[in-house]
Amino acid sequence: MRGDDVWAHAQVYTRLSERLGLSDHLMVLNVMLSKIATNLKVYGACDDVVTSTLAFFQARARAVG
């Protein structure tokens, strides 16, 4: 993973934890995965939302793994 990818990943976690008052990285991850699942369920017919959601998921998975 490149340095800027690590920084972007950390920024996502930091912003979500601050804005949602989450103190645990697993709670932040749960919120992200719930949002991904909701987007795919509700907006499955909208190619733009599906593409953006899967790109976000791929970036987070790449950062973790």
Wavefront OBJ file of the C-alpha trace (Angstrom):
o trace
v 0.000 0.000 0.000
v 1.306 3.451 -0.863
v 1.811 6.106 1.788
v -0.993 8.310 0.486
v -3.366 5.313 0.554
v -2.537 4.696 4.199
v -3.131 8.360 4.977
v -6.490 8.395 3.152
v -7.581 5.220 4.933
v -6.657 6.692 8.309
v -8.556 9.879 7.472
v -11.750 7.934 6.722
v -11.546 6.159 10.076
v -10.700 9.365 11.951
v -13.528 11.406 10.424
v -16.114 8.685 10.959
v -15.056 8.083 14.542
v -15.136 11.815 15.329
v -18.441 12.574 13.600
v -20.259 9.499 14.877
v -18.647 9.404 18.309
v -17.175 5.944 17.784
v -14.213 5.014 19.919
v -13.356 1.608 18.469
v -12.041 0.840 14.984
v -14.344 -2.196 14.806
v -17.345 0.063 15.354
v -16.169 2.289 12.500
v -15.682 -0.751 10.276
v -19.183 -1.963 11.150
v -20.672 1.410 10.138
v -18.805 1.309 6.811
v -19.888 -2.247 6.046
v -23.490 -1.456 6.961
v -23.450 1.535 4.619
v -21.982 -0.576 1.818
v -24.662 -3.243 2.318
v -27.437 -0.642 2.403
v -26.186 1.050 -0.756
v -26.075 -2.240 -2.622
v -29.531 -3.311 -1.394
v -31.344 -0.023 -1.936
v -29.503 1.348 -4.960
v -28.589 -1.891 -6.706
v -30.125 -0.679 -9.955
v -28.098 2.555 -9.987
v -24.796 1.850 -11.693
v -23.105 5.001 -10.369
v -23.888 4.181 -6.733
v -22.887 0.528 -7.126
v -19.621 1.492 -8.837
v -18.748 4.071 -6.173
v -19.719 1.729 -3.343
v -17.644 -1.143 -4.688
v -14.675 1.167 -5.305
v -14.896 2.369 -1.701
v -15.118 -1.209 -0.443
v -12.166 -2.271 -2.579
v -10.042 0.621 -1.293
v -10.854 -0.224 2.337
v -10.219 -3.943 1.775
v -6.895 -3.190 0.107
v -5.912 -0.949 3.020
v -6.748 -3.618 5.612
v -5.324 -6.616 3.790
l 1 2 3 4 5 6 7 8 9 10 11 12 13 14 15 16 17 18 19 20 21 22 23 24 25 26 27 28 29 30 31 32 33 34 35 36 37 38 39 40 41 42 43 44 45 46 47 48 49 50 51 52 53 54 55 56 57 58 59 60 61 62 63 64 65
